[in-house]
Amino acid sequence: MYQAKFIKDTYSLHLFKQVLWFFVGFFILFLLKKVKIKFFFHYSFYFYLFGLLLLFLVLFFGKEVNGSKAWFSFKFFNFQPSEFMKVSLLLYLSKLTDDFHYHKKEFFYLFKCFIVTLLPSILVFLEPDTGAIIFYFLLLFSCYVLSDIRKRWFVLAFILISGLIGSFIYLYLFHQDLLIHYLGTSIFYRMDRLIHFKDGSGMQINNALITIGNAGLWGSFLQKSLLYVPEFPTDFVFTLFISLFGFVGGCLLMLCLFTLCFYFIHLLTQTQDLSYKIFIHGFLYLFLFQQIYNILMNLGLVPIMGIPLPFLSYGGSNMIVYFIFLGFILNIKKSTY
């Protein structure tokens, strides 16, 4: 009972701030609907440059949390530039892809989009923030899919990525001194998390699975004792939700999330402007991947990577970014219909 009270008191503080971020997010969404959507696409390059500048500055002036220097710390809140980079990157990639359909310079388009994605990826790798890199390249892939480039480029990319992964594994197994020299010792910590996530040694995932297993059909509403999971409000909020509302609540939550996805798919099919279509397409990739990975992570089926559950995981930056995305999408809907 003490553990349940401790978790309830701890999460209540996060819950208050999360509700506050919801109101801030709705206010931002309302403001974005008042601005013509073409403005953001027209000046997307400058939003992208501003995002790069923030990622660069956070390496020097950022607050270090859990070994990662990824936040600007202010008096009442922390600000994570890598989250806001998702929006500016997708805006600029959407514009580049739209321009490609007019100029048809295929190799130049592919190379430019790759470099545009690589630059913020390098900066967040130095923080380090591996999860953000996955998101950035996921957005790049979503743009390539709708760009009508020839299929041979995808085959070439698959061969190249396979070769890079194979080379990295070879260095990891036989030339670790080179990896340490160029990437530092932290790379081994990240690799160990990927390789050994199923060996049963993680207290956090073990307690999360036990908590899910004990939740039952309707949940406990925090009336029973819960095992301690350090990241309950953030990475493991799905586990906390299951413990509160049980298997039925978890199914309803996933139904709500996937209903949102079907709404975005419907809007995607109705949108004619290519840059708008690409933006919605990229957001859909991001939204689907983030919710699926977080749920699988809570079930111990994939490595823990600090990927939050949209709209539920605690974090002001992630919450605001999703409301910015929604503001753009509703603005696109308004201009489409």
Secondary structure, DSSP 8 states (H G I E B T S, - for coil): -HHHHHHHHHHHHHHHHHHHHHHHHHHHHHHHTTS-HHHHHHTHHHHHHHHHHHHHHHHHH-EEETTEEEEEE-SS-EE-HHHHHHHHHHHHHHHHHHHHHHH--HHHHHHHHHHHHHHHHHHHHTTT-HHHHHHHHHHHHHHHHHTT--HHHHHHHHHHHHHHHHHHHHHHHH-HHHHHHHH-THHHHHHHHHHSTTSS--HHHHHHHHHHHHSTTT--TT-S-----TTTTTTTHHHHHHHHHHHHHHHHHHHHHHHHHHHHHHHHHH--SHHHHHHHHHHHHHHHHHHHHHHHHHTTSS-------TTTSS-HHHHHHHHHHHHHHHHHHHHH-
